[in-house]
Amino acid sequence: MTTSNHPPLSKTRTSFYRRLYVAHLVAEGIASVPAITAATGMPRRTAQDTLAALEELDIRCRFHAEPGQRHNIGHYRIDDWGPIDPHWVALHHDMLRQALGYPRLDPEFDG
């Protein structure tokens, strides 16, 4: 993965950027596995694993089930960003997206 300003990303940096970007998506309301896969094109399993891995960065992200729904219908919410500055992530989300090769979001979500 390359961008015009950066050399290829290491697996470690790619994983870190993916986690930050997914946390940003959740914070912006793209907060379910289907919504994340639609926004990024990443496989469902990668989206699920990335959400679970946010805890490794001390980002507390919990699933909130919709009342009365079955089969894990609901959304994720960031309850605590831990040591990560959400303002920095929001400011740099487009750089993260480009570095990861993800498509541009619909303008209503491109916060």
Chimera marker file (.cmm) of the C-alpha trace (Angstrom):
<marker_set name="trace">
<marker id="1" x="0.000" y="0.000" z="0.000" r="1" g="1" b="0" radius="0.5"/>
<marker id="2" x="1.413" y="3.314" z="-1.011" r="1" g="1" b="0" radius="0.5"/>
<marker id="3" x="0.384" y="6.907" z="-1.198" r="1" g="1" b="0" radius="0.5"/>
<marker id="4" x="2.009" y="9.668" z="-3.168" r="1" g="1" b="0" radius="0.5"/>
<marker id="5" x="3.754" y="10.981" z="-0.031" r="1" g="1" b="0" radius="0.5"/>
<marker id="6" x="4.603" y="7.787" z="1.821" r="1" g="1" b="0" radius="0.5"/>
<marker id="7" x="6.540" y="4.569" z="1.218" r="1" g="1" b="0" radius="0.5"/>
<marker id="8" x="4.695" y="1.239" z="1.463" r="1" g="1" b="0" radius="0.5"/>
<marker id="9" x="3.109" y="0.738" z="4.869" r="1" g="1" b="0" radius="0.5"/>
<marker id="10" x="4.354" y="-1.964" z="7.193" r="1" g="1" b="0" radius="0.5"/>
<marker id="11" x="1.863" y="-4.507" z="8.500" r="1" g="1" b="0" radius="0.5"/>
<marker id="12" x="2.106" y="-2.851" z="11.911" r="1" g="1" b="0" radius="0.5"/>
<marker id="13" x="1.313" y="0.615" z="10.546" r="1" g="1" b="0" radius="0.5"/>
<marker id="14" x="-1.466" y="-0.736" z="8.310" r="1" g="1" b="0" radius="0.5"/>
<marker id="15" x="-3.076" y="-2.428" z="11.315" r="1" g="1" b="0" radius="0.5"/>
<marker id="16" x="-2.733" y="0.735" z="13.429" r="1" g="1" b="0" radius="0.5"/>
<marker id="17" x="-4.185" y="2.965" z="10.707" r="1" g="1" b="0" radius="0.5"/>
<marker id="18" x="-7.056" y="0.512" z="10.109" r="1" g="1" b="0" radius="0.5"/>
<marker id="19" x="-7.959" y="0.561" z="13.803" r="1" g="1" b="0" radius="0.5"/>
<marker id="20" x="-7.875" y="4.348" z="13.956" r="1" g="1" b="0" radius="0.5"/>
<marker id="21" x="-9.966" y="4.652" z="10.801" r="1" g="1" b="0" radius="0.5"/>
<marker id="22" x="-12.561" y="2.137" z="11.987" r="1" g="1" b="0" radius="0.5"/>
<marker id="23" x="-12.789" y="3.929" z="15.342" r="1" g="1" b="0" radius="0.5"/>
<marker id="24" x="-13.361" y="7.169" z="13.418" r="1" g="1" b="0" radius="0.5"/>
<marker id="25" x="-16.106" y="5.539" z="11.349" r="1" g="1" b="0" radius="0.5"/>
<marker id="26" x="-17.840" y="4.307" z="14.497" r="1" g="1" b="0" radius="0.5"/>
<marker id="27" x="-17.595" y="7.776" z="16.047" r="1" g="1" b="0" radius="0.5"/>
<marker id="28" x="-19.134" y="9.254" z="12.876" r="1" g="1" b="0" radius="0.5"/>
<marker id="29" x="-22.101" y="6.876" z="12.978" r="1" g="1" b="0" radius="0.5"/>
<marker id="30" x="-20.872" y="4.205" z="10.565" r="1" g="1" b="0" radius="0.5"/>
<marker id="31" x="-21.199" y="1.876" z="13.484" r="1" g="1" b="0" radius="0.5"/>
<marker id="32" x="-22.168" y="-1.632" z="12.391" r="1" g="1" b="0" radius="0.5"/>
<marker id="33" x="-20.175" y="-4.346" z="10.677" r="1" g="1" b="0" radius="0.5"/>
<marker id="34" x="-22.279" y="-4.114" z="7.478" r="1" g="1" b="0" radius="0.5"/>
<marker id="35" x="-21.869" y="-0.317" z="7.399" r="1" g="1" b="0" radius="0.5"/>
<marker id="36" x="-18.101" y="-0.564" z="7.926" r="1" g="1" b="0" radius="0.5"/>
<marker id="37" x="-17.703" y="-3.186" z="5.205" r="1" g="1" b="0" radius="0.5"/>
<marker id="38" x="-19.798" y="-1.053" z="2.822" r="1" g="1" b="0" radius="0.5"/>
<marker id="39" x="-17.738" y="2.068" z="3.597" r="1" g="1" b="0" radius="0.5"/>
<marker id="40" x="-14.337" y="0.414" z="3.268" r="1" g="1" b="0" radius="0.5"/>
<marker id="41" x="-14.724" y="-2.685" z="1.138" r="1" g="1" b="0" radius="0.5"/>
<marker id="42" x="-12.951" y="-4.728" z="3.814" r="1" g="1" b="0" radius="0.5"/>
<marker id="43" x="-14.145" y="-8.285" z="4.400" r="1" g="1" b="0" radius="0.5"/>
<marker id="44" x="-16.674" y="-8.815" z="7.182" r="1" g="1" b="0" radius="0.5"/>
<marker id="45" x="-14.206" y="-10.831" z="9.251" r="1" g="1" b="0" radius="0.5"/>
<marker id="46" x="-11.585" y="-8.068" z="8.995" r="1" g="1" b="0" radius="0.5"/>
<marker id="47" x="-14.145" y="-5.513" z="10.190" r="1" g="1" b="0" radius="0.5"/>
<marker id="48" x="-15.117" y="-7.755" z="13.118" r="1" g="1" b="0" radius="0.5"/>
<marker id="49" x="-11.482" y="-8.413" z="14.035" r="1" g="1" b="0" radius="0.5"/>
<marker id="50" x="-10.620" y="-4.712" z="13.788" r="1" g="1" b="0" radius="0.5"/>
<marker id="51" x="-13.480" y="-3.737" z="16.088" r="1" g="1" b="0" radius="0.5"/>
<marker id="52" x="-12.340" y="-6.363" z="18.599" r="1" g="1" b="0" radius="0.5"/>
<marker id="53" x="-8.722" y="-5.179" z="18.317" r="1" g="1" b="0" radius="0.5"/>
<marker id="54" x="-9.549" y="-1.599" z="19.304" r="1" g="1" b="0" radius="0.5"/>
<marker id="55" x="-9.215" y="-2.738" z="22.910" r="1" g="1" b="0" radius="0.5"/>
<marker id="56" x="-5.491" y="-3.358" z="22.258" r="1" g="1" b="0" radius="0.5"/>
<marker id="57" x="-5.145" y="0.419" z="21.777" r="1" g="1" b="0" radius="0.5"/>
<marker id="58" x="-7.194" y="1.019" z="24.947" r="1" g="1" b="0" radius="0.5"/>
<marker id="59" x="-10.069" y="2.299" z="22.821" r="1" g="1" b="0" radius="0.5"/>
<marker id="60" x="-13.205" y="1.049" z="24.552" r="1" g="1" b="0" radius="0.5"/>
<marker id="61" x="-15.752" y="0.219" z="21.858" r="1" g="1" b="0" radius="0.5"/>
<marker id="62" x="-18.892" y="-1.639" z="22.876" r="1" g="1" b="0" radius="0.5"/>
<marker id="63" x="-21.759" y="-3.143" z="20.945" r="1" g="1" b="0" radius="0.5"/>
<marker id="64" x="-25.182" y="-1.804" z="21.842" r="1" g="1" b="0" radius="0.5"/>
<marker id="65" x="-28.027" y="-4.096" z="20.812" r="1" g="1" b="0" radius="0.5"/>
<marker id="66" x="-31.247" y="-2.552" z="19.545" r="1" g="1" b="0" radius="0.5"/>
<marker id="67" x="-34.026" y="-3.209" z="22.069" r="1" g="1" b="0" radius="0.5"/>
<marker id="68" x="-36.325" y="-6.016" z="20.995" r="1" g="1" b="0" radius="0.5"/>
<marker id="69" x="-34.126" y="-7.104" z="18.075" r="1" g="1" b="0" radius="0.5"/>
<marker id="70" x="-32.521" y="-10.489" z="17.578" r="1" g="1" b="0" radius="0.5"/>
<marker id="71" x="-29.362" y="-11.703" z="15.856" r="1" g="1" b="0" radius="0.5"/>
<marker id="72" x="-27.008" y="-8.978" z="17.038" r="1" g="1" b="0" radius="0.5"/>
<marker id="73" x="-28.899" y="-6.083" z="15.480" r="1" g="1" b="0" radius="0.5"/>
<marker id="74" x="-27.415" y="-2.857" z="16.810" r="1" g="1" b="0" radius="0.5"/>
<marker id="75" x="-24.390" y="-0.628" z="16.590" r="1" g="1" b="0" radius="0.5"/>
<marker id="76" x="-20.991" y="0.006" z="18.125" r="1" g="1" b="0" radius="0.5"/>
<marker id="77" x="-20.112" y="3.059" z="20.164" r="1" g="1" b="0" radius="0.5"/>
<marker id="78" x="-16.769" y="4.414" z="21.334" r="1" g="1" b="0" radius="0.5"/>
<marker id="79" x="-17.094" y="4.823" z="25.096" r="1" g="1" b="0" radius="0.5"/>
<marker id="80" x="-13.482" y="5.875" z="25.709" r="1" g="1" b="0" radius="0.5"/>
<marker id="81" x="-10.662" y="6.750" z="23.290" r="1" g="1" b="0" radius="0.5"/>
<marker id="82" x="-8.007" y="5.916" z="25.907" r="1" g="1" b="0" radius="0.5"/>
<marker id="83" x="-4.659" y="7.472" z="24.924" r="1" g="1" b="0" radius="0.5"/>
<marker id="84" x="-5.773" y="8.191" z="21.351" r="1" g="1" b="0" radius="0.5"/>
<marker id="85" x="-6.715" y="11.781" z="20.476" r="1" g="1" b="0" radius="0.5"/>
<marker id="86" x="-10.030" y="11.572" z="18.585" r="1" g="1" b="0" radius="0.5"/>
<marker id="87" x="-9.551" y="15.120" z="17.285" r="1" g="1" b="0" radius="0.5"/>
<marker id="88" x="-6.276" y="14.108" z="15.606" r="1" g="1" b="0" radius="0.5"/>
<marker id="89" x="-7.968" y="11.051" z="14.080" r="1" g="1" b="0" radius="0.5"/>
<marker id="90" x="-10.879" y="13.152" z="12.797" r="1" g="1" b="0" radius="0.5"/>
<marker id="91" x="-8.480" y="15.711" z="11.331" r="1" g="1" b="0" radius="0.5"/>
<marker id="92" x="-6.375" y="13.016" z="9.607" r="1" g="1" b="0" radius="0.5"/>
<marker id="93" x="-9.079" y="10.492" z="8.670" r="1" g="1" b="0" radius="0.5"/>
<marker id="94" x="-8.713" y="11.209" z="4.954" r="1" g="1" b="0" radius="0.5"/>
<marker id="95" x="-4.949" y="10.529" z="5.101" r="1" g="1" b="0" radius="0.5"/>
<marker id="96" x="-5.678" y="7.255" z="6.915" r="1" g="1" b="0" radius="0.5"/>
<marker id="97" x="-8.330" y="6.320" z="4.323" r="1" g="1" b="0" radius="0.5"/>
<marker id="98" x="-6.002" y="7.049" z="1.410" r="1" g="1" b="0" radius="0.5"/>
<marker id="99" x="-3.079" y="5.180" z="2.978" r="1" g="1" b="0" radius="0.5"/>
<marker id="100" x="-5.326" y="2.135" z="3.405" r="1" g="1" b="0" radius="0.5"/>
<marker id="101" x="-6.718" y="2.406" z="-0.127" r="1" g="1" b="0" radius="0.5"/>
<marker id="102" x="-10.341" y="2.724" z="1.019" r="1" g="1" b="0" radius="0.5"/>
<marker id="103" x="-12.906" y="4.547" z="-1.105" r="1" g="1" b="0" radius="0.5"/>
<marker id="104" x="-14.111" y="8.030" z="-0.309" r="1" g="1" b="0" radius="0.5"/>
<marker id="105" x="-17.155" y="8.128" z="1.977" r="1" g="1" b="0" radius="0.5"/>
<marker id="106" x="-20.481" y="9.626" z="1.041" r="1" g="1" b="0" radius="0.5"/>
<marker id="107" x="-20.268" y="13.373" z="1.792" r="1" g="1" b="0" radius="0.5"/>
<marker id="108" x="-22.790" y="13.097" z="4.635" r="1" g="1" b="0" radius="0.5"/>
<marker id="109" x="-20.381" y="10.777" z="6.494" r="1" g="1" b="0" radius="0.5"/>
<marker id="110" x="-17.096" y="12.392" z="5.457" r="1" g="1" b="0" radius="0.5"/>
<marker id="111" x="-16.679" y="14.154" z="8.792" r="1" g="1" b="0" radius="0.5"/>
<link id1="1" id2="2" r="1" g="1" b="0" radius="0.2"/>
<link id1="2" id2="3" r="1" g="1" b="0" radius="0.2"/>
<link id1="3" id2="4" r="1" g="1" b="0" radius="0.2"/>
<link id1="4" id2="5" r="1" g="1" b="0" radius="0.2"/>
<link id1="5" id2="6" r="1" g="1" b="0" radius="0.2"/>
<link id1="6" id2="7" r="1" g="1" b="0" radius="0.2"/>
<link id1="7" id2="8" r="1" g="1" b="0" radius="0.2"/>
<link id1="8" id2="9" r="1" g="1" b="0" radius="0.2"/>
<link id1="9" id2="10" r="1" g="1" b="0" radius="0.2"/>
<link id1="10" id2="11" r="1" g="1" b="0" radius="0.2"/>
<link id1="11" id2="12" r="1" g="1" b="0" radius="0.2"/>
<link id1="12" id2="13" r="1" g="1" b="0" radius="0.2"/>
<link id1="13" id2="14" r="1" g="1" b="0" radius="0.2"/>
<link id1="14" id2="15" r="1" g="1" b="0" radius="0.2"/>
<link id1="15" id2="16" r="1" g="1" b="0" radius="0.2"/>
<link id1="16" id2="17" r="1" g="1" b="0" radius="0.2"/>
<link id1="17" id2="18" r="1" g="1" b="0" radius="0.2"/>
<link id1="18" id2="19" r="1" g="1" b="0" radius="0.2"/>
<link id1="19" id2="20" r="1" g="1" b="0" radius="0.2"/>
<link id1="20" id2="21" r="1" g="1" b="0" radius="0.2"/>
<link id1="21" id2="22" r="1" g="1" b="0" radius="0.2"/>
<link id1="22" id2="23" r="1" g="1" b="0" radius="0.2"/>
<link id1="23" id2="24" r="1" g="1" b="0" radius="0.2"/>
<link id1="24" id2="25" r="1" g="1" b="0" radius="0.2"/>
<link id1="25" id2="26" r="1" g="1" b="0" radius="0.2"/>
<link id1="26" id2="27" r="1" g="1" b="0" radius="0.2"/>
<link id1="27" id2="28" r="1" g="1" b="0" radius="0.2"/>
<link id1="28" id2="29" r="1" g="1" b="0" radius="0.2"/>
<link id1="29" id2="30" r="1" g="1" b="0" radius="0.2"/>
<link id1="30" id2="31" r="1" g="1" b="0" radius="0.2"/>
<link id1="31" id2="32" r="1" g="1" b="0" radius="0.2"/>
<link id1="32" id2="33" r="1" g="1" b="0" radius="0.2"/>
<link id1="33" id2="34" r="1" g="1" b="0" radius="0.2"/>
<link id1="34" id2="35" r="1" g="1" b="0" radius="0.2"/>
<link id1="35" id2="36" r="1" g="1" b="0" radius="0.2"/>
<link id1="36" id2="37" r="1" g="1" b="0" radius="0.2"/>
<link id1="37" id2="38" r="1" g="1" b="0" radius="0.2"/>
<link id1="38" id2="39" r="1" g="1" b="0" radius="0.2"/>
<link id1="39" id2="40" r="1" g="1" b="0" radius="0.2"/>
<link id1="40" id2="41" r="1" g="1" b="0" radius="0.2"/>
<link id1="41" id2="42" r="1" g="1" b="0" radius="0.2"/>
<link id1="42" id2="43" r="1" g="1" b="0" radius="0.2"/>
<link id1="43" id2="44" r="1" g="1" b="0" radius="0.2"/>
<link id1="44" id2="45" r="1" g="1" b="0" radius="0.2"/>
<link id1="45" id2="46" r="1" g="1" b="0" radius="0.2"/>
<link id1="46" id2="47" r="1" g="1" b="0" radius="0.2"/>
<link id1="47" id2="48" r="1" g="1" b="0" radius="0.2"/>
<link id1="48" id2="49" r="1" g="1" b="0" radius="0.2"/>
<link id1="49" id2="50" r="1" g="1" b="0" radius="0.2"/>
<link id1="50" id2="51" r="1" g="1" b="0" radius="0.2"/>
<link id1="51" id2="52" r="1" g="1" b="0" radius="0.2"/>
<link id1="52" id2="53" r="1" g="1" b="0" radius="0.2"/>
<link id1="53" id2="54" r="1" g="1" b="0" radius="0.2"/>
<link id1="54" id2="55" r="1" g="1" b="0" radius="0.2"/>
<link id1="55" id2="56" r="1" g="1" b="0" radius="0.2"/>
<link id1="56" id2="57" r="1" g="1" b="0" radius="0.2"/>
<link id1="57" id2="58" r="1" g="1" b="0" radius="0.2"/>
<link id1="58" id2="59" r="1" g="1" b="0" radius="0.2"/>
<link id1="59" id2="60" r="1" g="1" b="0" radius="0.2"/>
<link id1="60" id2="61" r="1" g="1" b="0" radius="0.2"/>
<link id1="61" id2="62" r="1" g="1" b="0" radius="0.2"/>
<link id1="62" id2="63" r="1" g="1" b="0" radius="0.2"/>
<link id1="63" id2="64" r="1" g="1" b="0" radius="0.2"/>
<link id1="64" id2="65" r="1" g="1" b="0" radius="0.2"/>
<link id1="65" id2="66" r="1" g="1" b="0" radius="0.2"/>
<link id1="66" id2="67" r="1" g="1" b="0" radius="0.2"/>
<link id1="67" id2="68" r="1" g="1" b="0" radius="0.2"/>
<link id1="68" id2="69" r="1" g="1" b="0" radius="0.2"/>
<link id1="69" id2="70" r="1" g="1" b="0" radius="0.2"/>
<link id1="70" id2="71" r="1" g="1" b="0" radius="0.2"/>
<link id1="71" id2="72" r="1" g="1" b="0" radius="0.2"/>
<link id1="72" id2="73" r="1" g="1" b="0" radius="0.2"/>
<link id1="73" id2="74" r="1" g="1" b="0" radius="0.2"/>
<link id1="74" id2="75" r="1" g="1" b="0" radius="0.2"/>
<link id1="75" id2="76" r="1" g="1" b="0" radius="0.2"/>
<link id1="76" id2="77" r="1" g="1" b="0" radius="0.2"/>
<link id1="77" id2="78" r="1" g="1" b="0" radius="0.2"/>
<link id1="78" id2="79" r="1" g="1" b="0" radius="0.2"/>
<link id1="79" id2="80" r="1" g="1" b="0" radius="0.2"/>
<link id1="80" id2="81" r="1" g="1" b="0" radius="0.2"/>
<link id1="81" id2="82" r="1" g="1" b="0" radius="0.2"/>
<link id1="82" id2="83" r="1" g="1" b="0" radius="0.2"/>
<link id1="83" id2="84" r="1" g="1" b="0" radius="0.2"/>
<link id1="84" id2="85" r="1" g="1" b="0" radius="0.2"/>
<link id1="85" id2="86" r="1" g="1" b="0" radius="0.2"/>
<link id1="86" id2="87" r="1" g="1" b="0" radius="0.2"/>
<link id1="87" id2="88" r="1" g="1" b="0" radius="0.2"/>
<link id1="88" id2="89" r="1" g="1" b="0" radius="0.2"/>
<link id1="89" id2="90" r="1" g="1" b="0" radius="0.2"/>
<link id1="90" id2="91" r="1" g="1" b="0" radius="0.2"/>
<link id1="91" id2="92" r="1" g="1" b="0" radius="0.2"/>
<link id1="92" id2="93" r="1" g="1" b="0" radius="0.2"/>
<link id1="93" id2="94" r="1" g="1" b="0" radius="0.2"/>
<link id1="94" id2="95" r="1" g="1" b="0" radius="0.2"/>
<link id1="95" id2="96" r="1" g="1" b="0" radius="0.2"/>
<link id1="96" id2="97" r="1" g="1" b="0" radius="0.2"/>
<link id1="97" id2="98" r="1" g="1" b="0" radius="0.2"/>
<link id1="98" id2="99" r="1" g="1" b="0" radius="0.2"/>
<link id1="99" id2="100" r="1" g="1" b="0" radius="0.2"/>
<link id1="100" id2="101" r="1" g="1" b="0" radius="0.2"/>
<link id1="101" id2="102" r="1" g="1" b="0" radius="0.2"/>
<link id1="102" id2="103" r="1" g="1" b="0" radius="0.2"/>
<link id1="103" id2="104" r="1" g="1" b="0" radius="0.2"/>
<link id1="104" id2="105" r="1" g="1" b="0" radius="0.2"/>
<link id1="105" id2="106" r="1" g="1" b="0" radius="0.2"/>
<link id1="106" id2="107" r="1" g="1" b="0" radius="0.2"/>
<link id1="107" id2="108" r="1" g="1" b="0" radius="0.2"/>
<link id1="108" id2="109" r="1" g="1" b="0" radius="0.2"/>
<link id1="109" id2="110" r="1" g="1" b="0" radius="0.2"/>
<link id1="110" id2="111" r="1" g="1" b="0" radius="0.2"/>
</marker_set>
